[in-house]
Amino acid sequence: MNIGVFDSGSGGLTVARALDDAFPARNFIYLGDHANAPYGDRSVDEIYRLTIFGLERLFQENCSLVVVACNTAAARGLRRLQREWLPVAHPTRRVLGVIVPVVEEVTGVPWTADQKPLPRSVEAPNTTVAVFATKHTVESRAFAGEIYKRAPHIEVWQEACPRLVPLIESDAPDNVIESAVGRYVISLKDRMSGRSPDVCILGCTHYPLIEPIFRKFLPFKTRILSQPSVTARSLADYLKRHPEFPVSTIGTRRFLTTGKPELASRIASRFYGRAITF
C-alpha cells in the first residue's frame, strides 16, 4: 500500500521528509502540482478542482491514504471533498490534512471528540495563539475557527504573509526574508497591543525552512508549532487506529510533478533536505 502526499508545489516536501523519517518502512508517493502553483492567487473553486485532480492522480498510483500537505488546499476544500466527493467517488480511500493535527496539538482535543469544547477549570490560564499563514488560509479561518470550536477560551490572532512563499521559492537572501518576517510579526504584535503569543503556528509548509527567522522575532517562551513534525505524530496515531493500512517492508519513495521534472528536482533539496529526483 502507498501513502500519497499532495502539495501545490514544493512546500509539502517538508512534510514528506518528516513522514519519511518517521515511517521508513512505508511507501510514499509525493505529487507536487508545480504546473499550477501557487494556489494563493486562485479562486476557491479552482483550488478545489486542482486538489481533486491531484488526489485522483495519487489514487491511480495505488495510494489508499493521502495527506494533503498544502494548507491552502486543506483550508479551502478538504472538508468539502471529504463529505461530498470522496464518499461517492472513492469510498474506500482516505484523505487527511495538515491543519487538523495542529488544532489537536493546540487544544488538546482529538478530532474524534466530535468538536466538543475543551473542559476548562476556573484556574486554567488564558492562551494566545498566533497564526502566520497565506492569505487564503487566514481568510478561511481554518485554524482560528476550529480552535475556537474546541477551546473557546483560546485567543487566536492571525497574520497573512503573502510575500513569504514567493521569497522562499525564489531563494531570496536571508536578510530580505528576515525583513519581511519582522514586518509580519510586528504587525501582529501591534494588533495584540504589544503582547506576545504563547504559541505560534507556522501555518504554511514552506515556513519550517525559515523557522529560525521567526524565532528571532518571537520571545523564547513562545512555543513554535511546525507542521511537519506535528503531522508525523498525528499520522502515527491515525495508523495505529486504522490497521486496514498495513505496513510495507520496502519503504519506497517516489516524487511526481505536474510541472517540469528537472526544475522541480533542482529546488527540491532545499525543502527535503537532500537531493531527490522528480
C-alpha positions as CSV (number, residue, x, y, z in Angstrom):
1,M,0.0,0.0,0.0
2,N,1.2,3.5,-0.8
3,I,0.6,6.7,1.1
4,G,0.3,9.8,-1.0
5,V,1.4,13.3,-0.1
6,F,-0.1,16.2,-2.2
7,D,1.0,19.8,-2.4
8,S,0.6,22.7,-4.7
9,G,4.4,22.8,-5.2
10,S,7.5,22.1,-3.2
11,G,6.5,23.2,0.3
12,G,4.9,19.9,1.1
13,L,8.3,18.3,0.8
14,T,9.0,19.5,4.4
15,V,6.1,17.3,5.5
16,A,7.2,14.4,3.2
17,R,10.6,14.4,4.8
18,A,9.2,14.3,8.3
19,L,7.0,11.3,7.2
20,D,10.0,9.7,5.5
21,D,11.9,9.9,8.8
22,A,9.0,8.7,10.9
23,F,7.9,5.8,8.7
24,P,11.0,4.2,7.0
25,A,9.1,1.0,6.1
26,R,6.1,2.8,4.5
27,N,5.8,3.5,0.8
28,F,5.3,7.2,-0.1
29,I,4.5,8.9,-3.3
30,Y,4.7,12.7,-3.4
31,L,2.9,14.8,-6.0
32,G,3.7,18.5,-6.5
33,D,1.3,20.5,-8.7
34,H,4.1,22.8,-9.8
35,A,2.4,23.5,-13.2
36,N,-0.5,25.3,-11.3
37,A,1.4,26.8,-8.4
38,P,1.0,28.9,-6.5
39,Y,-2.6,28.3,-5.3
40,G,-2.7,31.6,-3.4
41,D,-3.8,33.6,-6.4
42,R,-6.5,31.1,-7.5
43,S,-10.2,31.1,-6.7
44,V,-11.7,28.7,-4.1
45,D,-13.3,26.6,-6.9
46,E,-10.1,26.4,-8.8
47,I,-8.2,25.2,-5.7
48,Y,-10.9,22.6,-5.1
49,R,-10.8,21.3,-8.6
50,L,-7.0,21.1,-8.7
51,T,-6.9,19.3,-5.3
52,I,-9.3,16.7,-6.6
53,F,-7.2,16.3,-9.8
54,G,-4.1,15.7,-7.6
55,L,-5.9,13.2,-5.4
56,E,-7.2,11.3,-8.5
57,R,-3.6,11.1,-9.8
58,L,-2.4,9.6,-6.5
59,F,-5.2,7.2,-6.3
60,Q,-4.2,6.0,-9.7
61,E,-0.8,5.2,-8.1
62,N,-2.5,2.9,-5.7
63,C,-2.5,5.3,-2.8
64,S,-5.1,4.3,-0.3
65,L,-4.4,7.2,2.0
66,V,-3.3,10.7,1.0
67,V,-2.1,13.6,3.2
68,V,-2.9,17.0,1.7
69,A,0.3,18.9,2.7
70,C,-1.0,22.2,1.3
71,N,-2.6,24.5,3.9
72,T,-4.4,26.5,1.2
73,A,-5.9,23.3,-0.4
74,A,-6.8,21.9,3.1
75,A,-8.3,25.1,4.3
76,R,-10.4,25.8,1.2
77,G,-11.6,22.4,0.2
78,L,-10.6,19.4,2.3
79,R,-13.7,19.2,4.4
80,R,-16.0,19.6,1.4
81,L,-14.3,16.9,-0.6
82,Q,-14.3,14.6,2.4
83,R,-18.0,15.0,2.8
84,E,-19.2,15.3,-0.8
85,W,-16.7,13.9,-3.3
86,L,-14.7,11.2,-1.6
87,P,-17.7,9.0,-0.3
88,V,-19.1,8.9,-3.8
89,A,-16.0,8.8,-6.0
90,H,-13.6,6.7,-3.8
91,P,-15.4,5.4,-0.7
92,T,-12.5,3.1,0.3
93,R,-9.8,5.8,0.2
94,R,-9.0,8.3,2.9
95,V,-7.7,11.9,2.8
96,L,-6.1,13.7,5.7
97,G,-4.7,17.3,6.0
98,V,-2.1,19.2,7.9
99,I,-4.4,21.6,9.7
100,V,-6.3,19.2,12.0
101,P,-3.1,17.8,13.7
102,V,-2.1,21.4,14.7
103,V,-5.6,22.1,16.0
104,E,-5.4,19.0,18.1
105,E,-2.0,19.9,19.4
106,V,-3.1,23.4,20.4
107,T,-6.4,22.5,22.0
108,G,-5.7,19.0,23.4
109,V,-8.9,17.9,21.9
110,P,-8.8,15.0,19.4
111,W,-10.8,15.3,16.2
112,T,-12.8,12.2,17.2
113,A,-14.2,14.2,20.2
114,D,-17.0,15.4,17.9
115,Q,-15.8,19.1,18.3
116,K,-16.8,19.3,21.9
117,P,-15.3,22.3,23.7
118,L,-12.3,21.5,25.9
119,P,-13.3,21.2,29.6
120,R,-11.7,24.1,31.5
121,S,-11.3,24.8,35.2
122,V,-11.6,28.3,36.6
123,E,-7.8,28.3,37.2
124,A,-6.9,27.4,33.6
125,P,-4.7,30.2,32.1
126,N,-5.7,32.1,29.1
127,T,-3.7,31.1,26.0
128,T,-3.0,33.3,23.0
129,V,-2.1,31.7,19.6
130,A,-0.5,33.5,16.7
131,V,-1.1,32.1,13.2
132,F,1.2,33.1,10.3
133,A,-0.1,31.7,7.0
134,T,-1.0,32.5,3.4
135,K,-3.9,34.9,2.6
136,H,-6.2,32.0,1.6
137,T,-5.6,30.1,4.9
138,V,-6.1,33.2,7.0
139,E,-9.3,34.2,5.2
140,S,-10.7,30.7,5.6
141,R,-10.3,30.9,9.4
142,A,-9.4,27.2,9.2
143,F,-7.1,27.4,12.3
144,A,-9.0,30.0,14.2
145,G,-12.4,28.6,13.7
146,E,-11.5,25.0,14.5
147,I,-9.6,26.0,17.6
148,Y,-12.5,28.1,18.9
149,K,-15.0,25.3,18.4
150,R,-12.9,23.0,20.7
151,A,-11.4,25.5,23.1
152,P,-13.3,28.9,23.1
153,H,-11.0,30.3,25.8
154,I,-8.0,30.2,23.5
155,E,-7.4,33.6,21.8
156,V,-6.3,33.4,18.2
157,W,-4.6,36.1,16.2
158,Q,-3.9,35.7,12.5
159,E,-1.4,37.4,10.2
160,A,-1.5,36.9,6.4
161,C,2.1,36.7,5.0
162,P,1.6,36.9,1.2
163,R,5.3,37.7,0.4
164,L,6.9,34.8,2.2
165,V,6.2,31.9,-0.2
166,P,7.4,33.8,-3.3
167,L,10.5,34.8,-1.4
168,I,11.2,31.3,-0.2
169,E,10.5,29.8,-3.7
170,S,12.9,32.3,-5.3
171,D,15.6,31.6,-2.7
172,A,15.7,35.2,-1.7
173,P,18.6,36.3,0.6
174,D,18.1,35.8,4.3
175,N,18.1,39.5,5.1
176,V,15.2,40.1,2.7
177,I,13.2,37.2,4.2
178,E,14.1,38.4,7.7
179,S,12.8,41.9,6.9
180,A,9.5,40.5,5.7
181,V,9.1,38.2,8.7
182,G,9.9,41.1,11.0
183,R,7.2,43.2,9.5
184,Y,4.6,40.5,9.8
185,V,5.5,39.7,13.4
186,I,5.5,43.4,14.4
187,S,2.1,43.9,12.6
188,L,0.6,41.1,14.6
189,K,2.1,42.3,17.9
190,D,0.8,45.8,17.2
191,R,-2.7,44.4,16.9
192,M,-2.2,42.5,20.1
193,S,-1.3,45.7,21.8
194,G,2.3,44.7,22.2
195,R,1.6,41.3,23.8
196,S,3.5,38.2,22.8
197,P,1.7,34.9,21.8
198,D,2.1,31.8,24.0
199,V,2.0,29.6,20.9
200,C,2.9,30.4,17.3
201,I,1.6,28.3,14.4
202,L,3.6,28.3,11.2
203,G,0.6,27.7,9.0
204,C,2.3,27.1,5.7
205,T,4.5,24.1,4.9
206,H,7.1,26.5,3.4
207,Y,7.6,28.2,6.7
208,P,9.6,25.4,8.5
209,L,12.5,26.4,6.3
210,I,12.6,29.8,7.9
211,E,11.6,28.9,11.5
212,P,14.9,30.2,12.9
213,I,14.0,33.6,11.4
214,F,10.6,33.6,13.1
215,R,12.3,32.6,16.4
216,K,14.4,35.8,16.2
217,F,11.3,37.9,16.4
218,L,9.4,35.9,19.0
219,P,10.1,35.6,22.7
220,F,11.9,32.4,23.9
221,K,8.8,31.5,25.9
222,T,6.6,31.4,22.7
223,R,6.2,27.8,21.5
224,I,6.5,27.4,17.8
225,L,4.5,24.6,16.2
226,S,5.9,23.4,12.9
227,Q,3.5,21.3,10.8
228,P,5.9,18.5,9.6
229,S,6.7,17.1,13.0
230,V,3.1,17.5,14.3
231,T,1.7,15.9,11.2
232,A,4.1,12.9,11.5
233,R,3.0,12.3,15.1
234,S,-0.7,12.6,14.1
235,L,-0.3,10.2,11.3
236,A,1.4,7.7,13.5
237,D,-1.6,7.8,15.9
238,Y,-4.0,7.5,12.9
239,L,-2.3,4.4,11.5
240,K,-2.4,2.7,14.9
241,R,-6.1,3.2,15.0
242,H,-6.6,2.0,11.4
243,P,-5.0,-1.4,10.8
244,E,-6.5,-1.5,7.3
245,F,-3.5,0.4,6.2
246,P,-0.8,-2.3,6.5
247,V,2.9,-1.6,6.9
248,S,5.1,-2.3,3.9
249,T,8.6,-3.9,4.2
250,I,10.0,-1.9,1.2
251,G,9.9,1.8,2.1
252,T,9.9,3.2,-1.4
253,R,9.9,6.9,-2.2
254,R,8.7,8.4,-5.5
255,F,8.3,12.1,-6.5
256,L,5.9,13.2,-9.2
257,T,5.2,16.7,-10.6
258,T,2.7,18.2,-13.0
259,G,5.5,20.7,-14.0
260,K,9.0,20.3,-15.3
261,P,10.8,17.4,-13.5
262,E,14.2,18.9,-13.9
263,L,13.2,22.2,-12.3
264,A,11.3,20.5,-9.5
265,S,14.3,18.3,-8.8
266,R,16.7,21.2,-8.8
267,I,15.0,23.1,-6.0
268,A,13.7,20.1,-4.1
269,S,16.7,19.6,-1.9
270,R,16.1,22.9,-0.1
271,F,12.8,21.6,1.1
272,Y,13.5,17.9,1.5
273,G,17.0,18.2,3.0
274,R,18.7,16.1,0.4
275,A,18.8,15.6,-3.4
276,I,15.8,13.8,-4.9
277,T,14.6,13.3,-8.4
278,F,11.1,14.0,-9.7
